[in-house]
Amino acid sequence: MSNYLFELASLMAIFSFAIVSPGADLAMVIRQSLVHGRRSAIITAFGIGAALMFHVTYTILGLGLIISQSIYLFNIVKWCGVAYLIYIGIKALRAGQTEIAVDVQGPAGAARRQSALKAFGLGFAANALNPKAVFFFLSIFSTVVGANTPMPVKFGYGMIMASSLILWFVGVSLFMTTPRMRAAFTRASKWIDRASGLVFIALGLKLATEKAA
C-alpha cells in the first residue's frame, strides 16, 4: 500500500505542473466561461477530464506505445488536432459581441445557452486530439508506475488525476464568471474573441510543428 501511495504522490507531483501550464485546455475553459457562462465552462471541464481518462486508458492497455511508435498514427492524431484548433480559432475570430452571454440566468442568456453535449464535446476534443498527451502519459506511467502495479490501481491513479484536472478547471470557471470579471470582460468581448481565436490558431500551428519522438 505504501508503495502505491508513493507512486500516486510521484504522479501527482509531475501532473500538477501539467495541470496549471497554459495550453489549449485552459484557453478553451476561459473562452467558454466568458462567452457561454459558468454552466458551459464547468461541463467543458468534465469533457477535458473524460478525455484524460481516455488517454490513461489506452496508455494502460498498451495502445499508447503503439501510437508513439507509429509515425502514421501519430500524424493522424496530430493533424486532426491541428484542424480542430484552427477551426475553433477561426470561429472565435469571426464571432461578434452579441455571442457573449452577459447573464446566463436571464432570458437572453438562456436563448444563447450552449447545449451540454456541445460543451462536453468541445472539452473532450480539445484534450483528446492532443498527441502530446500520448507521450506525456506514456512517459510518466512507464517511469513512475511499476510494471507489477495492478491495472485497477493504475485506473485509480487515472481517476484521481482526472478529478484533479476537473477541479482545477471548475475553479478557473468559477473565477472567470464572477460578476466583476464578467463585467470587465463583457466590455471587451469582441477583443476577447479575437485574442482567443489567435491563441487557438497559434496553438494549432505550434502543434503542426510537433514531431513524434
N, C-alpha and C positions, 0 to 999 in steps of 0.2 A: 504493500500500500504506500509506504514512504517513497518507494521508487517511482510510482505513478504520480505522486504529488510533486516530486522533483521534476519529472518530465513536463507536467502541466505548468508548473511555475516557469520553467525554461521557455516553453512555447509562448506563454502569455507575455513574458519579458520581451521576446522578439516581436510578437504580434502587436503589442501596444504601440510600438513605433510605426508599424504599418497602418494602424487604425487612424492615427492623427495626421499622417502625411497627406499633403494636398494631392488630389487626383480626380479622376472622372466621377467617382462615387460622391466625394464631398461637393464637387461642383453641381452634381445632379440634385442632391438634397437641398443645397442652398437655393437653387433656382426653383425647385418645387415649393419650398417654403414661401418664397417671395411672390411667385406667380399664382400658385394654386392653393396656398394656405397650409395650415398645420396638419390637417387630416391627410392630405395627399402626400405631404413630406414624410409623415410617420409610416404610411403604407409603403412608400418607396423604400424607407429604411428596412422594412421587413423583406422587401424584394431583394435588397442587397444581401441581407443575412441568409436568405434562401439560396442565393447564388453561391455564397461562401460554402454552404453545406454541399452544394453541387461539386465545387472544386475539391473539397475534402473527401467526398465520397469516391470520386474517380481516382483520386490520389491513393487512397487506402486500397482500392481494388486493383491498383497497378496500371490503370489506363493513363495516368499522368506520365509515367515513364515512357509509354508508347508514343504519346503525343510529343514529348520533349525530344525524342529520338527521330521523329519523322518530320522532315522539312515540309513535306506536302501538307500534313495535317496542321502543323504549326501555322503555315501561311493561310490556310483556310480560316482558322480561328482569327488570325491577325487581321486579315482584310475584311472579314465580317465586322470586327470591332472598329476598324478604321472607317468603314462605310457608315456604321451606326453613329459614331461620334460626330462625323462631319454632317450627317443628316440632321441630327438634333441641333447642331450648331447653326446650320443654315435656317432651320425653323425658328430658332431663337432670334437670329438677326432680322428675320422678316416679321417677327411679332410686333404688335403695336401696344401702346399703353393701355388700350381697352382690355387686354388679356389679364391685367393684374387684378387679382381678387382682393379688393381693399378690405372687405368684411365678408369672410366666407360663411358667416352665420346669417347674413342678410339675404334678401330676395335676389339681389344682383349677383352676389357670390354663389348662391345656390344654383343660379342659371348656368354659371360657368364652371360648376363643380366638376372636377375630373373624376372619371369612374375609378373605383377601387382597382379593377383589373388592369387598367392602363397605368395607374400609378405604380402598382406592384411590378408590372412588366417592364416599366422604364428602369426601375432599380435593379431588377434581375438581369436585364440585358446589359446594362452598363457594367456590371461586375462580371457576368458570365462570359462576355465577349472580350475579356482582357486576357491575352495569352501570357502576360507576365505572371498572372496568378498561378498558372500551371507550374512554373519554375519555383515560385515562392513557396507554395505548399509542398511541392515535391522535395525541395531542399530542406525545409525545416523539419518535415516529418522523417526524412531519411537520416538527418543528423542528430535530432533531439530524441525522437521516439525510437525505442528499442525494437528490434525485429521480433522479439518474443512477446511484446505487448499485445494482449488480446484485442481483436477487432472491435468488440463492444466498447472497450476503454478508449480506443482511438476515435470512435464515433462520439464518445462522450467529450473528448477533447474538442472535437469539431463543434459540438453543440454549445460548449462554453464559449468558444471563440466567436461563433455566430451571434450568441446572445450579447456578448460584449460589444460587438460591432453594431448591433441593432440599438443597444442602449446609448452608445456614443452618438449615433445619427439621430436618435429621438431627442437627445439633449440639444443637438445642433438645431433641430426643427423647432423645439420649444423656444430656444433663444432667438432664432431668426423671426419668429412670429409674435414676439411681444409687441404690444401696442406702439411703443416708442420706435422700435426697429422697423415695424411695418410702415409707420407714418413716414419715417425718413426715406425708406427705400421706395415707397409708392410715389413720392415726388420725383424720383429719378428713375421711374420704371423703364422708360424707353432705353436709357443708357445701361441699365442693369441687363436688359435682354441682349443688347449689343455686346456688352462686355462678356456675358456668359456664353454667347454664341461664339465669340472669338476664342474663349478658353476651350470650349469643346472642339472647335476646329483645330486649335493648336495641339490639343491632346491627341486628336486623331492623326495629325501629321507626325507628331512625335512617335506614336505607335507604329506608323508606317515605316519608320526607320529601324524599328526593333528587329533583331535577328536572333534566330534560335542559337542558344549557347551549346 
